[in-house]
Amino acid sequence: MSISVFDLFKIGVGPSSSHTVGPMSAACDFVDELIKRQCMPQITQLQVRLYGSLSATGKGHATDRAVIMGLMGERPAQIDPDVIAPRIEALLASGQLLLNQQQAIAFDWDRDMIFLEEVLPGHPNAMSITALGDSGVIYENTYYSIGGGFVLTAAQAAEDKLVLHTSALPYDFNTAEELLRLCKQHSLSISELMLENEKVWRSEQEIRDGLWTIWQAMHACVENGLKHGGILPGGLNVRRRAPAFYERLKAVEQNKNVIASNFSVMDWVNVYALAVNEENAAGGRMVTAPTNGAAGIIPAVLCYYMQFEPTASEKHLVNFLLAAGAVGILCKKNASISGAEVGCQGEVGSACAMAAAGLCEVLGGTASQVENAAEIGLEHNLGLTCDPVGGLVQVPCIERNAIASIKAINAAQMALRGDGEHFISLDKVIRTMRDTGRDMQDKYKETSRGGLAVNAIEC
């Protein structure tokens, strides 16, 4: 299995990569198959079934709405987030779903959008879509949203593999040990090795332009989060804090007579992360990094680097994302980046490790130091549960990204103070994350049936 950095960093919408981005993509794939089979005119009804975690927290994560958008022919990277609410309102009022924006199908939300407690064997995030006609079932398929916007069909899940790219890579690696050996053998940094692998699919200029586009989308999300105030949707009445926080920081900077001892670089990192995850919670334009629930960590650390490092350049930005991508690939291949599968250690933990690796890379770390930074970042998120209050990506998710962003910076600094030698390897920590997730009770894996999700609710 070959994974590109562009598979990890994908432009989409909030609030969740596995519960919003993945289901929207799956539903759009379903429509594409209907078109391919030339059976659209025979369809009179559609039924959607959500299972496991997609059912348990689907309403809070807007899974049902995402599926509808996908059936309307929208994909996460292209959809305008502002069209979602009015289209849903129009559907509810008319009882008509405009399939692929072309064909009106009767759709009764209570009848045709079905939430089931059953967990399918392929993955906790499962959904099936059935197209019906006068003579019965025309076409149906089951999809698994396995984290970070990645989607498997039932057939792919049965083969227990994720097929993204089949091209042979010049420096293929499945473990951090292999990655470090390749770097040493060929005198390459981690970002240089990743660049050579990415050239299998794109020219160097396309890679650099593509990663710059990813950065621009991340930065735009930060900017939007810093200016959009108010209350986040969903019913918890969580107030956006980033805009007011940002204004206070700017006031301190502008007034040199103000004693600023209570403000620091840490405050800037916090506000960047809060801005991204508040925007995510509101369903805004996002970049999976590697998921939406952990989408604030890499942008926050990158903004920190770009603002406070005088020598920061576009080249450093590209190297940051390439090195971060290498760690994300290792987490994806050998454990999981899905909160429904291994808890939040798979989302925030992986993102923290990725950000630490990226920062260490651009600050001049060796391959061994970069691996050490990632190991520190992930190790100290082991066991982190995914227990979103109200099934919403708000509490504790928003603050958790800010805390992990600071952890990532500290992990990079600690690694840079050493020589790359350390007691526990990144491979062992990733394996531990996998095993811990396997042992973790399901109520702590994005079902909102344990932890803060139940203790925060006052009866």
N, C-alpha and C positions, 0 to 999 in steps of 0.2 A: 504494500500500500504506500503510495507516494502522496504526500500532502504539501500543498503550496502555502506560502505565507498568505496568499490572497484567499485561501479557504478559511483561514483563521480570522482575518480582518475583512469583514464584509459589511457594506453599508446597508442599513435596514431601518426598522422603526422599533420603538419601545412598546411594551415594557420588558419583553423577555425574548431571548434568542430561541430557546427551546419551546416556549409556549406561544410565541407570537410569530417570529420570523420563520421557524421551521414549519408550523402548520399552514401559514400562508403560502409558502413555497410548495408544500405537498398538495394543497388544494389546487394551485395553479398547474402543477404537474398533472393532476387528475384531469383538468379541463383540456390540457394539451393532448392527453391520450384520447379523450372523447373526440377531439377534432381529427386526430390521426385516424381513428377508427370510423370516422364519418357517420357517427351515430347521434349527433346533436339533435337533429329534427325529431327523433323518436322519443326524446326524454320528456317526461311529464312530471317527474318528482325527483328530488334529491334528499337523501338522508345522511346526516353526519353523526357518527358515534365517537365520543371522547372517552378514553379509558385511563385508569390509574391517576397519575399526577396531572395529566392534561384535564381530567375531569375534576379532581379535587380542588385545584387552584385555577382552573380554566377561566372562570368568570373574572377573577381578580387580575389575571394575566392577559385578559382580552383574547383568549384563544378562540372563542366562538366568533368574535368579530373578525379576527385574522383569517379564519377559514372562509368566511363569507367574502372577504376581499379577494382571497385567492380564487374562489369560484367565479368572481367577477372578472378574473383575468389579470389581477394585479400581482406584482412581485415586490418583495420588500425593498429592493434597491431602487425601484423606480416610483413607487407609490408616493403621492403627496399626502402626508399624514393628516392634512386638513380636510381631505375628502371623506375620511372614514366615518366620522360621526353623522354627517348629513345623509350619506348613502345608507347607513344602518337605519336611521330614522325613516327614510323613504321606504325601505323594505318592510319595516314593521307596520307602517301606515297602509301600504298597498297589498302586502302579502305576496309580492312578486319579486323574485330574485332574477336579476339580469345576468344570465350566465354568459361569461366572457364578454360582457357589455354588448351582447347581440341578441340573445334569446331570453324572453321572459318565461320563468318557471314558477309555478305556484310554490310558495315556501311558507309553511306554518312553523314559526320559531319553536313553540312548545312541542310540536309533534316531530319536527324534523331535525332539531338540534338536541341530541340525547346525551346526557351525562351519566356514565356508568361507573360503579365502584370497582368493577372487575379489572384486574391487571393482566395484560397479555404477556406471553412469555418472552417476546423479543426485547422489550424495554419498558420501563414505567411510563414513558411518554408515548402513548399509542392513540391512533385515530383511524377510523375507517370511513370511507365515503361510498355510497351506493347510488347509482343512477338507475331510475326505474322508468319503464314505459308501460304501455297498455298490456303488453304480454308478460310483464314481470321485470326481473333484473336484466339490465342492458350491460352494465359494467360496474365492477366494484373493486376496490383495492384497500389494503391496510398499509399505513405508514407509521414509522417510528421516528420521532424527533429526538435525536440522541445527544443534543447539546451543541451550543454554538451555531445553531441554524443548520446543522448537518441533518439530512433526512435519508432514511433507508426505506425501501419498499419491503413488504413482507417476504418477497423472494430473496432479496439481498440479506435481510436479517436471518433467514433460514440458513444461508451460507456462512453466517457469522463473519462477514467482512464488509468493510466500507470501501467501495471502489470509486476512487476519485480520478486518479491518473495512472496509466499503465506504462508511461514512458520510463525507460531506465535512467537513473540519475548518475552523474559522474561520481558523486560522493554520497551514496545512500547510507543512511544510518538508522538504526532502530533503538539504540541506547545511547546514553550520554558517554559511556565508555568508548563506544565506537566513534562517536563524534569527536571526542578529544584525540583519539588515536589518528583519525584522518587529518585533523588540524595539524598535529605534530608531524605526521609523515609528509604532508604536502606544504608545510610552512604557511598555513592559512589561518587567519582569524576565523571565528565562528561566522561573522557576517560575510566575510569573503567566500567561505565555503557555501553558505546559503545562497549567495548571489550566483555562484556557478551552477548550483542545482536549479535555481529559478530560470536560468537561461535556456533550459530544456523546453520551456513553454513560451517564453517571451524574450524579446531582445533586451539588452541592458537598459536602453533608454525607456522602453515600455515598463520595465520593472520600476525604475526610478520615478517615472511619471505616475505610475499606478500607486506607489507608496506615498508620493506627495499628495495625490488625490485623497488617499485614506487619511493622511494627516490633516488636510484641509477640512474634511468632514468631521474629524474629531474636534478640531479647533472651533469649527462653527457650532458644534454642540456645546462646547464650553461657553462660547459667547452667548448663545441663546439662553443657556441656563443662568448666566449672570444677569440677564435683563428681564427674564420672565418671573414675576412674583405671583403671589396668590396662594390658593389652597390646591393641593394635588387631588385629582379625581379618585373616587373609590369608596368614600365614606368614612375614612379614618380622620379626616380633617387635618392632615399633616400639612404644615405650612412650609412653603419654600423658604429656605434660609440663605441661599447663596447670594441673591442680589443685595440684601442688606449687609451681609458679611463683607461683600466686595466693596461696597460704598465706604464702609468703615476703614477698610485697609487703604483705599485710595486717599481718604482724608488724612490718615496718619502720614502717608508718603508726601502729600502736598504741603502739610503744615510741619515744617522742620522744627518748630518750637514745641511741638507736642512730644512728651516723653513716650517713646515707642517701645519701651522695654517689654511690654506685654504682647508685642506683635513680633513675628519672626517669619522666616521663610516657610516654616511649618504651616503658618496660617494660609499662605498662598496655595500650598499643596492641598490643604483641606478644602479651600473654597473651590478650586478647580474640580476636585472629585465630587463635591456636593452638587456643583452646577451640572455636571454630566448626568449624575444619577437622578437628580430631580427632573431633568429634561426627559430622561428615559422613563421615569414613572408617569410622566404626563403623555407618553406615547409619541414623543418627538423623534426626529431623525437621529439615528445612532450608528455607531460602528461596533460590531461584535469584537470584543478584545479580551479573551476569546469568546465571551458571552455578553449578553446585555446586562445581566445581574451584576457582573464585575466590570462593566464597561468604563467606569470612571478611573480605574487605577493607572492604566498605561497612559491615557491622555493627561492625567494629573502630573505624573512623573515626567512626561515629555514636555509639558508646558513649563514645569519647574526648570528642566534642563535648558530649554530654549530661551527662557527669560533670564536666568541667572548665570549661565555660562557664556562669557564674552565671545568665545571662539565657535559657538554653536552655528552649524550650517546645515544646508539641505543634505549634504553628504552624511553628516552625523545622524541626522534624522532617519535616513534610509538604513544606515548601519544599526541603529537602535531597533528598528522594527524587524530587520532581518534576524538579529540575534535573539530578540524576544520570540520571534516566530519559531526558531529552532527549539526553544524550550516548550512552547505550546504544542509543537508536533510530538515531542517526547511524551508530554502529559496525555495527549489525545491517543497516541498509539498504545501506551502501556498502562493507562488507567482510564480516566474519564474527565471531561470538562462539564459534565451534566450534574446539576444539583439534585435532580431526581434519581440519579444513579449512585452518587457517592457523597451527597451533601454539599455544602457550600465550600468545603475544602477543594472541590473540583473546579469551582468557579473562581472565587476570590483567591484561593490558594494558588491556583495555576496562574492567574493574572498577576499576582504579587511576584511569583517566581519569574515570570516573563518580563515584568517591568524592571526587576532587579538585574536580570541578565542584560537587558538592553542598556540600562544606565551604566553598568559596569563596563560594557563594551565601549561605549563612546567616551568614557573617562579614562580609557587606555588600559583596561584590564586584559590580562592574558586569557587564553581559552580556559585554562584551569580556574582562574579567578572568576570568570563569567559563570562557569558551572557551579562554583562555590556560592556565588551570589544567589543563583537560582535555588540551590539547595537550602540556603538559609531562609529565603523567602517562603518556600513551600513548607519546610519543616515546621515553621512556627505558625502554620495555619492548619496543621493536621488535626483531624477530629472536628473541624468546624461544621456545625449542622446547618441545614437549610430549613428555617422555620418562619417563613414570612407571615407576619400578622395580617389576618384578613385575606390571605392569599394574594396580597399586593406586594410589588417589588419596591417597598418603601421602608418599613421597619422590620428588621434592623439593617436592611440592605444598603441604604443610602450612606449612613454613617460608617458602615463596615468598609465601604470602598475608600473612604478618607483615611481610616486607620491603616488599612493595608497599603495605601500609597506611601505613608510614612515608613511602614515596615520595609517596603521595597527599597527606599532610599537608604535606610539604615543597613539593610542586607548588602547592598552594593558597596557602601563605605567599609563595612567590616571585611568583606572579601578583598577589597583593594588594600587594606592594611596588612593582609596576610600574603602568603606566597602561592596560594592555590591548593596547598595541602590541607586536608581536613578529614575528620574522623568518619563521617557518614557521607556516602556518595549521593548524588542526585538520583541515580537509578534506584537506590534503596529507599529513598524518601518517596519517589513516585510509586514504587511497589507497595510501600506502607499505606499511601493514600488509597490505592486500589483495595487493599485488604481491609483497611478501616471502613471504607465505604460499604464493602460487602458485609461486614459485621454490624453496621449501623442499622438500627431499627427503622422501618419504613416511615414511621411518623416524624422522623427528623430529616426526611429527604423530600422536600418540596411538596408536602401534602397539607401543610398547615394544621396538622393534627397533634403536634407536640411542641415542646419547648416554649419559646416566647409567644408563638401563635395561639396557645391556649392560656398561658399564664398572664398575658397582657390584657385579656378580655375580662372586664369586670361584670359579673352577673348581677 
